[in-house]
Amino acid sequence: MTLPTEPIGSIPRPSNLQTALAEHAEGRLAEAELRTLQERATADTLTRLEQLGCPVLVDGEQAKPSFATYPLTGLTTLDPNGAVIPFADGHTRQLPCLTSGPFRYQVRAETYVRDALRHTDRPVKQAVIAPSALSLLYPGEPIEGYSREEFLRDLADEAETDIRGCLEAGAHSVQLDFTEGRMSLKLDPSGGVLDDFIALNNEVLGRFSDQERARIGVHTCPGGDHDSTHSLDVDYAELLPRLFQLKAGNFYLQLASEPDPERVLEIIAGQLRPDIRVFVGVTDPISATTETPEEVRDRVLLAARYIPVDQLGTCDDCGFSPFADDTSTSRDLAFAKIEARVLGTALASTALGL
């Protein structure tokens, strides 16, 4: 027996897929040709993860434009000039904003689950965007004939359907990406925005049974894009107590890149409840250095001093390429870090007598 270990989600796309994405965006590549390359990249990702001995696989988000915007693909009621997310190195990402309702997902994550399961019989995890992130699509000025309250009701229904569809399609687990949680404390240090995010996510999570929530988790990190973050400077201590109010069975927490991980572990220990598992990040996707299995082992053993082993697991801090155009981390480096996580978790399990 070893401690459970899972990837977070995205893995850098192969170079031929990166080229194809650019050509498709310029109108020089047909949709069918792009889909063929995405399917090949998905199959290759799953195969390589199997070869590394990963007990739980992901499709690497090879067919997603980004971890956040996949439900919007093809939606015509959008203005590109929405919320701007600034990163520490000076670059930004910008979300679109909604121009009219009703809001409906155009792509559901269950399609990625079904596509992945055609290529493997191993457990497959699926990441979905948290409804709190998509709540940022509603503009500051009310949309005529479509209030914010109506939008949030529609959004909660769509998010529930997205999660439920993944579970019913056979996903081993479903992970809500909640990177906006820590960022919200930069926008509103009082925590009011974060409280609204937690309430919306809990509105959705509360619709699932205890058995279903045991397969549902929440991931948080300070963002990761072009080797930069958007909220690493925000004190984790301000987020964690509210984060653990979420009605999820699993929590995937960035930890390897924290300047003081032991302080964070002390906070986590104070928030534990019996019905959850905490997956701690043991590899840093932003770092260009590959962790050794021994380094990973030692990070796990430190975490085991604060988290009971029957509630402990490991993960990567973040996805390696949450936006499809991010080439700052190579595909081979991502797989090397994943291998270190798998091997290091096994070493820690042995050291813990599991």
Secondary structure per residue as TSV (DSSP state, phi and psi in degrees):
chain	resnum	aa	ss	phi	psi
A	1	M	-	360.0	136.5
A	2	T	-	-127.4	161.2
A	3	L	-	-60.0	143.7
A	4	P	-	-66.1	143.8
A	5	T	E	-140.6	136.5
A	6	E	E	-139.9	146.8
A	7	P	-	-72.7	167.5
A	8	I	-	-90.1	-45.7
A	9	G	S	171.9	-85.2
A	10	S	-	-76.5	146.1
A	11	I	-	-132.4	139.4
A	12	P	-	-51.6	140.6
A	13	R	-	-77.1	149.9
A	14	P	-	-60.4	156.7
A	15	S	H	-61.1	-36.8
A	16	N	H	-67.7	-30.9
A	17	L	H	-73.3	-39.1
A	18	Q	H	-58.1	-45.2
A	19	T	H	-62.4	-42.5
A	20	A	H	-63.7	-39.5
A	21	L	H	-61.4	-42.3
A	22	A	H	-65.4	-42.6
A	23	E	H	-66.2	-37.8
A	24	H	H	-65.4	-41.2
A	25	A	H	-63.1	-29.1
A	26	E	T	-90.0	0.8
A	27	G	T	79.7	18.0
A	28	R	-	-104.4	4.0
A	29	L	S	-140.1	131.7
A	30	A	-	-70.1	152.9
A	31	E	H	-58.7	-41.2
A	32	A	H	-63.0	-38.6
A	33	E	H	-67.7	-39.8
A	34	L	H	-63.0	-44.6
A	35	R	H	-61.6	-36.8
A	36	T	H	-62.6	-44.4
A	37	L	H	-67.5	-36.8
A	38	Q	H	-64.9	-40.0
A	39	E	H	-65.4	-40.9
A	40	R	H	-63.4	-41.5
A	41	A	H	-65.5	-37.6
A	42	T	H	-62.6	-47.5
A	43	A	H	-61.7	-42.0
A	44	D	H	-64.5	-41.0
A	45	T	H	-61.1	-48.4
A	46	L	H	-62.8	-41.0
A	47	T	H	-63.3	-45.0
A	48	R	H	-66.0	-37.8
A	49	L	H	-65.9	-39.4
A	50	E	H	-59.9	-44.9
A	51	Q	H	-63.7	-28.4
A	52	L	T	-80.0	-5.3
A	53	G	T	84.1	20.1
A	54	C	-	-66.2	125.6
A	55	P	S	-72.7	-26.2
A	56	V	S	-128.2	132.7
A	57	L	B	-106.8	162.8
A	58	V	-	-133.6	160.6
A	59	D	-	-83.6	-2.3
A	60	G	T	73.5	8.3
A	61	E	T	57.1	34.6
A	62	Q	T	-63.7	-24.3
A	63	A	T	-103.9	3.2
A	64	K	-	-93.8	139.6
A	65	P	S	-68.6	-33.2
A	66	S	B	-165.7	163.8
A	67	F	T	-62.4	-25.5
A	68	A	T	-97.8	-32.4
A	69	T	T	-105.1	4.5
A	70	Y	G	-56.0	-35.5
A	71	P	G	-69.7	-13.1
A	72	L	G	-93.6	-6.4
A	73	T	T	-57.6	117.0
A	74	G	T	92.1	-5.2
A	75	L	-	-73.5	126.5
A	76	T	-	-95.4	-10.9
A	77	T	S	-96.1	54.3
A	78	L	E	-130.7	143.1
A	79	D	E	-107.2	130.5
A	80	P	S	-67.4	-13.3
A	81	N	-	-93.5	66.3
A	82	G	-	-101.7	-150.7
A	83	A	-	-62.8	137.9
A	84	V	E	-102.7	132.6
A	85	I	E	-111.0	109.0
A	86	P	E	-87.1	139.9
A	87	F	-	-107.2	161.5
A	88	A	T	-62.1	-27.8
A	89	D	T	-85.7	1.0
A	90	G	S	104.0	-16.6
A	91	H	-	-81.4	162.9
A	92	T	E	-132.6	158.7
A	93	R	E	-121.2	147.2
A	94	Q	E	-127.9	128.6
A	95	L	-	-84.2	154.2
A	96	P	-	-78.1	174.5
A	97	C	E	-130.4	152.2
A	98	L	E	-76.1	141.4
A	99	T	-	-109.8	-20.1
A	100	S	S	-160.9	164.4
A	101	G	S	-113.9	-179.7
A	102	P	-	-78.8	156.8
A	103	F	-	-86.9	129.2
A	104	R	-	-138.9	137.6
A	105	Y	-	-62.5	136.7
A	106	Q	S	-92.7	-28.3
A	107	V	S	-129.6	134.3
A	108	R	-	-109.7	144.5
A	109	A	T	-65.0	-20.9
A	110	E	H	-60.9	-25.8
A	111	T	H	-64.3	-35.2
A	112	Y	H	-69.7	-37.1
A	113	V	H	-62.1	-49.2
A	114	R	H	-62.7	-39.9
A	115	D	H	-64.1	-42.6
A	116	A	H	-64.5	-42.2
A	117	L	H	-69.5	-11.1
A	118	R	T	-76.0	-14.0
A	119	H	S	-112.7	-3.4
A	120	T	-	-155.9	155.2
A	121	D	S	-109.7	10.1
A	122	R	S	-82.6	161.4
A	123	P	-	-60.2	134.2
A	124	V	B	-121.4	127.5
A	125	K	E	-96.5	148.2
A	126	Q	E	-128.6	128.6
A	127	A	E	-90.5	139.6
A	128	V	E	-128.7	157.0
A	129	I	E	-80.0	137.0
A	130	A	-	-67.9	144.3
A	131	P	H	-59.7	-29.1
A	132	S	H	-59.7	-36.6
A	133	A	H	-66.4	-43.7
A	134	L	H	-72.0	-16.4
A	135	S	G	-64.0	-19.9
A	136	L	G	-71.6	-8.4
A	137	L	G	-71.3	-24.2
A	138	Y	S	-75.4	130.2
A	139	P	-	-72.9	166.3
A	140	G	S	-64.5	-37.5
A	141	E	S	-89.3	136.1
A	142	P	-	-58.3	144.2
A	143	I	B	-83.3	127.5
A	144	E	T	-59.8	125.3
A	145	G	T	80.0	5.3
A	146	Y	B	-150.7	94.2
A	147	S	-	-73.6	164.1
A	148	R	H	-61.6	-37.6
A	149	E	H	-62.6	-41.4
A	150	E	H	-64.3	-42.3
A	151	F	H	-59.6	-45.7
A	152	L	H	-65.1	-35.2
A	153	R	H	-64.8	-45.5
A	154	D	H	-62.4	-42.5
A	155	L	H	-62.0	-44.2
A	156	A	H	-61.5	-41.5
A	157	D	H	-63.9	-42.9
A	158	E	H	-66.4	-40.9
A	159	A	H	-65.7	-41.7
A	160	E	H	-59.4	-45.8
A	161	T	H	-62.2	-38.1
A	162	D	H	-63.0	-47.2
A	163	I	H	-66.3	-48.3
A	164	R	H	-62.1	-37.9
A	165	G	H	-61.7	-39.1
A	166	C	H	-65.4	-43.9
A	167	L	H	-61.3	-44.9
A	168	E	H	-70.3	-25.4
A	169	A	H	-78.1	-9.9
A	170	G	T	108.8	14.0
A	171	A	-	-62.4	137.5
A	172	H	S	-63.3	-42.2
A	173	S	E	-155.4	160.7
A	174	V	E	-125.8	131.9
A	175	Q	E	-118.1	122.3
A	176	L	E	-84.1	123.2
A	177	D	E	-82.7	120.0
A	178	F	-	-127.0	45.0
A	179	T	T	-64.7	-22.8
A	180	E	H	-72.5	-11.7
A	181	G	H	-60.4	-53.5
A	182	R	H	-67.9	-38.5
A	183	M	H	-60.9	-33.1
A	184	S	H	-61.6	-28.1
A	185	L	H	-73.6	-19.0
A	186	K	H	-77.5	-38.0
A	187	L	H	-71.2	-37.0
A	188	D	-	-143.4	87.8
A	189	P	T	-59.0	-18.3
A	190	S	T	-69.3	-19.8
A	191	G	S	89.7	2.8
A	192	G	H	-63.7	-43.1
A	193	V	H	-64.7	-42.3
A	194	L	H	-60.9	-42.3
A	195	D	H	-60.6	-39.3
A	196	D	H	-64.7	-41.2
A	197	F	H	-60.5	-46.7
A	198	I	H	-61.4	-42.9
A	199	A	H	-63.2	-42.5
A	200	L	H	-65.7	-45.6
A	201	N	H	-62.8	-38.7
A	202	N	H	-70.2	-29.9
A	203	E	H	-58.2	-39.8
A	204	V	H	-77.0	-49.1
A	205	L	H	-62.3	-31.8
A	206	G	T	-67.1	-10.9
A	207	R	T	-84.6	-3.1
A	208	F	S	-106.0	153.7
A	209	S	-	-75.2	167.9
A	210	D	H	-58.9	-40.4
A	211	Q	H	-64.7	-39.0
A	212	E	H	-70.7	-40.0
A	213	R	H	-66.6	-22.1
A	214	A	T	-65.1	-18.9
A	215	R	T	-104.5	6.0
A	216	I	E	-115.4	135.4
A	217	G	E	-134.6	171.8
A	218	V	E	-128.3	132.3
A	219	H	E	-109.1	136.7
A	220	T	E	-132.1	145.5
A	221	C	-	-159.3	171.7
A	222	P	S	-88.2	26.1
A	223	G	-	84.4	154.7
A	224	G	-	-157.7	110.1
A	225	D	B	-157.2	128.1
A	226	H	T	51.3	43.3
A	227	D	T	57.6	34.9
A	228	S	B	-140.3	165.2
A	229	T	-	-125.4	163.6
A	230	H	S	-106.6	-12.7
A	231	S	S	-151.6	27.6
A	232	L	T	-64.8	-22.5
A	233	D	T	-80.5	-4.5
A	234	V	S	-86.2	131.7
A	235	D	-	-62.5	120.2
A	236	Y	H	-56.8	-30.5
A	237	A	H	-61.5	-24.4
A	238	E	H	-77.0	-25.2
A	239	L	H	-89.9	-45.3
A	240	L	H	-57.8	-45.5
A	241	P	H	-58.7	-37.6
A	242	R	H	-74.3	-36.9
A	243	L	H	-56.8	-42.8
A	244	F	T	-75.4	1.6
A	245	Q	T	-79.2	-13.2
A	246	L	S	-67.4	141.6
A	247	K	-	-86.8	61.7
A	248	A	-	-119.9	156.3
A	249	G	S	-90.2	-17.9
A	250	N	E	-135.5	143.1
A	251	F	E	-127.7	125.7
A	252	Y	E	-109.3	110.2
A	253	L	E	-116.5	124.7
A	254	Q	-	-59.5	130.3
A	255	L	-	-144.7	-33.8
A	256	A	T	-60.5	-33.9
A	257	S	T	-90.5	1.7
A	258	E	-	-71.7	137.1
A	259	P	S	-66.3	-26.5
A	260	D	-	-135.7	74.9
A	261	P	H	-62.7	-30.8
A	262	E	H	-67.0	-36.6
A	263	R	H	-61.9	-41.5
A	264	V	H	-64.4	-41.7
A	265	L	H	-62.5	-36.7
A	266	E	H	-61.7	-40.3
A	267	I	H	-66.9	-43.6
A	268	I	H	-58.8	-44.2
A	269	A	H	-57.9	-34.5
A	270	G	H	-76.7	-10.2
A	271	Q	H	-108.8	-3.1
A	272	L	-	-64.5	143.6
A	273	R	-	-130.1	160.3
A	274	P	T	-64.0	-24.5
A	275	D	T	-97.7	20.3
A	276	I	-	-128.0	159.6
A	277	R	E	-122.3	139.4
A	278	V	E	-111.4	117.8
A	279	F	E	-95.4	116.4
A	280	V	E	-96.2	140.3
A	281	G	E	-70.7	127.8
A	282	V	E	-121.8	-1.9
A	283	T	E	-131.6	143.8
A	284	D	-	-105.9	105.9
A	285	P	T	-62.3	-23.1
A	286	I	T	-80.2	-27.8
A	287	S	-	-71.9	137.6
A	288	A	S	-81.3	-6.5
A	289	T	S	-95.0	132.3
A	290	T	-	-80.1	126.4
A	291	E	-	-63.4	147.1
A	292	T	-	-86.7	156.1
A	293	P	H	-55.5	-33.7
A	294	E	H	-68.6	-37.3
A	295	E	H	-64.8	-43.0
A	296	V	H	-61.5	-46.2
A	297	R	H	-52.9	-47.6
A	298	D	H	-66.0	-34.8
A	299	R	H	-65.8	-38.9
A	300	V	H	-66.8	-42.8
A	301	L	H	-64.8	-35.1
A	302	L	H	-63.5	-45.5
A	303	A	H	-61.9	-35.2
A	304	A	H	-68.5	-14.6
A	305	R	T	-73.8	-17.4
A	306	Y	T	-118.2	-24.8
A	307	I	S	-119.7	125.3
A	308	P	-	-55.0	141.2
A	309	V	G	-62.2	-27.2
A	310	D	G	-78.2	-0.9
A	311	Q	G	-121.2	12.3
A	312	L	E	-112.4	142.7
A	313	G	E	-148.4	176.8
A	314	T	E	-127.7	157.1
A	315	C	E	-155.4	178.2
A	316	D	E	-83.2	156.5
A	317	D	S	-59.5	-39.0
A	318	C	S	-157.1	174.5
A	319	G	-	-68.0	156.3
A	320	F	S	-87.4	-17.2
A	321	S	-	-157.0	69.6
A	322	P	S	-61.1	-26.4
A	323	F	B	-109.4	134.7
A	324	A	T	-60.7	-26.5
A	325	D	T	-89.7	4.7
A	326	D	-	-83.7	113.2
A	327	T	-	-112.7	18.4
A	328	S	S	-69.0	-24.2
A	329	T	S	-115.7	131.5
A	330	S	-	-76.3	157.2
A	331	R	H	-62.9	-42.5
A	332	D	H	-65.5	-37.9
A	333	L	H	-64.5	-40.9
A	334	A	H	-60.1	-45.7
A	335	F	H	-66.8	-33.9
A	336	A	H	-64.8	-39.9
A	337	K	H	-68.7	-38.6
A	338	I	H	-63.7	-41.5
A	339	E	H	-61.8	-41.5
A	340	A	H	-61.7	-38.9
A	341	R	H	-62.8	-45.6
A	342	V	H	-64.0	-47.7
A	343	L	H	-67.6	-41.6
A	344	G	H	-67.1	-36.0
A	345	T	H	-65.0	-38.4
A	346	A	H	-65.9	-39.7
A	347	L	H	-62.9	-42.7
A	348	A	H	-65.6	-38.8
A	349	S	H	-60.9	-42.1
A	350	T	H	-64.0	-43.1
A	351	A	H	-63.2	-29.7
A	352	L	T	-87.8	-0.5
A	353	G	T	77.7	25.1
A	354	L	-	-88.6	360.0
